Amino acid sequence: MDTPFPKPTVPQPVRHPFDWFQVSVMDGYIVREILSPFLFGVGAFSSIGISVGALFELIRRVTESGLSIALAMQIFALKLPEFIVLAFPMSTLLATMMAYSRFSADSELIALRGCGVSIRRIVAPAIIFSIAVTGVTFAFNEMITPAANYRADLTLDRALNSDRPPFRERNILYREFEDINGDDDEQRMKRLFYAERFDGERMYELTVLDYTQAGLSQIVSADSAIFDVEEKTWDFYDGTLYAVSPDGSFRHTVKFETQEIQLPSTPFDIANRTKDDEEMNIAEATRYLDEVIRKTGDEKEIRTFTIRIQQKYSLPFVCVVFGLVGASLGVRPQRTGKATSFGISVVIIFSYYLIAFICNAMGEVGVFSPVMSAWFPIALFLGVGVLLLQRASN
């Protein structure tokens, strides 16, 4: 009996551990199709944003305040990064929706599905692209936008008033709060500090109301005061200290030429502060929150500033959410043109930022925590994106 010949073995390709990371022709093709509308979106959305947010104001400054056109153009260029960052998420949504809608309209998605490529695999390049844009957005927010905003404001201030110092000159007001019976929701004022003028070193015409005990315990009025940075104390000069009884009568009055008083340095820090939260990166904002704002004990201000810091973390991740939503809508088996994709993108963008605005307001009044206020819109739209992708896959 003849023995059958063994079947020839077909050599299997050697698989390397990083084969999954290799970019296929399909991936490159999809990314190229996304890149063109993304760049268009960045140009369009940032142009609209900077026209509304900065250009009209600069034109008014040129015509009414005598700002030179050269400085106006310099400030305009410095404000660009802020609006480019805001355009990144919106452009990601527009680009993914337009690219995948074109694939669907030209039956390219049907061809890919016929070759056995799943919807999730088709959408994967858009997600990777969105993650890359997220990294770029975070880098802009940390390294470029805060410095550019600060430089723009400083340039404008110097142009309009060259003698304006880099600190608050008048009406320095500081309020320090404390919790009542350990309840964060119920507070009372612990101390009120007011100075009429500040020259960068010395404060003038000061009044300090001290409520550290039940009722008003003492009032300090002085012609001037200096904060000793090394000793962490205030030196008051030429003033009067009024001790007040709980019934409101003056217990005694003491006049002094020099008086050392233990007060927090926060009024001095507030007067010297020159940056807004939009002009600080995460590290600077966190340091200012810990070293200045938390010392005031004002829970509302602490919540508001904490929300701003959380939003610095959350804003870049809007790119991933919008990329997922845009791709999931684009792969639906229906024919939509570029105008329709743009219109749907505008509706989604408006809906997202409306919800984000509401969450921000609820966070400031204490209904939402700062983390929830900043991240809830992202979690909500991420869930919507996953649901749309699941429905498209089925």
PyMOL commands that set and color helices and strands:
alter all, ss='L'
color gray80, all
select helices_A, chain A and resi 19-21+25-64+69-105+108-114+119-160+266-272+277-279+282-296+299-330+338-364+370-393
alter helices_A, ss='H'
color red, helices_A
select strands_A, chain A and resi 170-180+183-198+202-210+218-228+233-244+250-261
alter strands_A, ss='S'
color yellow, strands_A
deselect
rebuild
show_as cartoon
